[in-house]
């Protein structure tokens, strides 16, 4: 059906339909798009971190780990706390290059299989995961079981004014202990892994200060 | 092709003819009142043909108890919905201790709380078992074949949504088991390449299990997925009614149905 007048390509009825449906679409988008963005926002929002004091340098020997309760998410009580295993760097066994952030080795207790909490067993000098039998050696490297990469670490530094060792943001490591932005458990970082599991917008990649 | 007769109303639902000498205002008045109310509604909604279409339909010969598994799953869902609504009256999705305490309170101190929560908790497992048995029945009877493919696809979507209900609901008691099971579940989800890490961030509302994870799971568990499930159950039931129930695969057609009567000359 041609237009009402000579040369019209859209009939009045069709124009009316398109206008009404377009207005409806705009009205629906007005509440769905903000709601969707609202729900997706945490994926793109970078979570803040804080340097938290975990004790004076004399607390941390080179030969064994100290267990420190740390706060990963403030404000939600026990559910936001975790455990870090901390010792002084020992140049004889810690072969990764030294810088100002790893004078103390702070390992996350999060198993790199699926995220259960590992426990340091002093007699075996191993970290053992209760869930599926993951085992890590003294440096946190995988010694057996299903974990796909060594235990995550935290940046550490000495706060000169308070004399306290401070623990910063988390970072992940591959089997050569090269640093990567934090990844979730179960995501390998060797070879193609670092590209299959890209770093996220929600984590700080490097500490400042 | 002759028109098939409408399915008959069962005896109890057919209007009773008046007895001689029966008038309004005698002993049958309450019955008349009931009929009047139904008539009033039906005149305005025309619902009765739809209800008759849904409930009084022909089923093939040879159907058995396995054909009730879909209805059983629906009943399990209704039980979950009702108990869930009432659990929500006491539950507080507060990760700093309030969630666990509210579940403890409603289980231990609220009248029949342990019973209602038990219905919801065990009913969840019952629903999962029933939905898998129903799926098995449909699969082994070949009931997913033409023209019922779309019913099958919607059913599989319902299965996935039911599993998602199980996953999100597992966190809500917020005890050690809930917490660590959710950590593990979200991390399994994160092992999907490329989008897995971002999907995990979406589920947790951040890079770590945080302040909004519990409320997010709660909203998904009691708003988002139930709405989807109800809508899809509606579509599933419509298709089941429209297409009819499939005959058991072992049932043989012994003669061509006499839709067109044969005439001997």
Interface residues (C-beta under 8 A of the other chain):
Chain A: X39 X40 X42 X43 X45 X47 X72 X73 X75 X76 X77 X78 X79 X80 X114 X115 X116 X117 X131 X182 X183 X184 X185 X186 X187 X196 X197 X198 X199 X200 X201 X202 X203
Chain B: X95 X96 X97 X174 X179 X180 X183 X184 X186 X187 X188 X190 X191 X193 X194 X196 X197 X198 X200 X201 X202 X204 X205 X206 X207 X208 X209 X210 X211 X212
